[in-house]
Amino acid sequence: MVDLVANTLWIFIGINISLFVFNLIPIPPLDGSKVMFSLMNPRTVWRIRPTLEQYGFIVLLIVAVVPIGDTSLLGRIVGP
């Protein structure tokens, strides 16, 4: 019983860390873009932000679905 609880907690911790790292990708639907924009020069942000916000979701889908090596990024997160 204790092993089952410990394994379940480790699975939840692994999923939580994976989602944390995924959320830090600097593409505008995710929170990593807000961190990136806060660290950049405001003039550069003003120039780049509209384009990234317009095409960010498409870039995110491409990054998540297109295979890099053996599996896609989404497959690496969901698969294990």
VEXVEX-949847 format. One record per residue (C-alpha): x, y, z. Coordinates in steps of 0.001 Angstrom, whole numbers. Each point is the difference from the previous one (the first is absolute). Layout:
<zake east="X" north="Y" up="Z"/>
...
***
This chain:
<zake east="0" north="0" up="0"/>
<zake east="2814" north="2377" up="881"/>
<zake east="1761" north="-774" up="-3284"/>
<zake east="-3152" north="790" up="-1958"/>
<zake east="-374" north="3379" up="1717"/>
<zake east="3696" north="806" up="-460"/>
<zake east="-71" north="-943" up="-3690"/>
<zake east="-3158" north="2038" up="-571"/>
<zake east="1559" north="3041" up="1675"/>
<zake east="3142" north="-343" up="-2144"/>
<zake east="-2141" north="-178" up="-3141"/>
<zake east="-1872" north="3159" up="1040"/>
<zake east="3286" north="1761" up="756"/>
<zake east="1411" north="-1009" up="-3395"/>
<zake east="-3091" north="1226" up="-1844"/>
<zake east="58" north="3275" up="1939"/>
<zake east="3673" north="645" up="-787"/>
<zake east="-544" north="-868" up="-3678"/>
<zake east="-2890" north="2446" up="-243"/>
<zake east="2057" north="2654" up="1792"/>
<zake east="2839" north="-324" up="-2511"/>
<zake east="-2414" north="-108" up="-2946"/>
<zake east="-1734" north="3150" up="1238"/>
<zake east="3331" north="1872" up="15"/>
<zake east="435" north="-328" up="-3776"/>
<zake east="125" north="3635" up="-1201"/>
<zake east="-2959" north="-145" up="-2397"/>
<zake east="-2855" north="2460" up="738"/>
<zake east="-2814" north="-2333" up="1019"/>
<zake east="2307" north="-1237" up="2757"/>
<zake east="1376" north="1848" up="3025"/>
<zake east="3590" north="-222" up="-1211"/>
<zake east="-733" north="2791" up="-2464"/>
<zake east="-951" north="2343" up="2845"/>
<zake east="3305" north="-744" up="1711"/>
<zake east="1880" north="510" up="-3276"/>
<zake east="-1767" north="3294" up="-733"/>
<zake east="704" north="1316" up="3507"/>
<zake east="3731" north="-632" up="-479"/>
<zake east="196" north="1596" up="-3473"/>
<zake east="419" north="3595" up="-1075"/>
<zake east="-3486" north="1646" up="-283"/>
<zake east="749" north="1190" up="-3537"/>
<zake east="814" north="-3544" up="-1101"/>
<zake east="-3096" north="-1348" up="1747"/>
<zake east="-2149" north="2559" up="-1812"/>
<zake east="1442" north="-1212" up="-3323"/>
<zake east="-94" north="-3759" up="598"/>
<zake east="-3075" north="-545" up="2209"/>
<zake east="-2775" north="466" up="-2629"/>
<zake east="1562" north="-2540" up="-2351"/>
<zake east="602" north="-2539" up="2746"/>
<zake east="-3526" north="424" up="1345"/>
<zake east="-1467" north="-411" up="-3473"/>
<zake east="1934" north="-3152" up="-923"/>
<zake east="922" north="-1322" up="3458"/>
<zake east="-2714" north="-2623" up="212"/>
<zake east="928" north="-1398" up="-3422"/>
<zake east="3684" north="-143" up="1008"/>
<zake east="-994" north="-1717" up="3248"/>
<zake east="-1985" north="-2638" up="-1887"/>
<zake east="2890" north="-610" up="-2387"/>
<zake east="2495" north="-320" up="2871"/>
<zake east="-2318" north="-2355" up="1896"/>
<zake east="-893" north="-2266" up="-2930"/>
<zake east="3026" north="-131" up="-2339"/>
<zake east="2390" north="-2770" up="1088"/>
<zake east="3376" north="1026" up="1352"/>
<zake east="2167" north="-3096" up="28"/>
<zake east="-2106" north="-3027" up="900"/>
<zake east="-3167" north="1701" up="1284"/>
<zake east="-1661" north="3381" up="17"/>
<zake east="144" north="2380" up="2964"/>
<zake east="-3607" north="-797" up="855"/>
<zake east="792" north="-3703" up="-240"/>
<zake east="2899" north="394" up="2408"/>
<zake east="-2203" north="1740" up="2536"/>
<zake east="-3088" north="-2189" up="-295"/>
<zake east="1704" north="-3300" up="-861"/>
<zake east="1847" north="-762" up="3251"/>
***
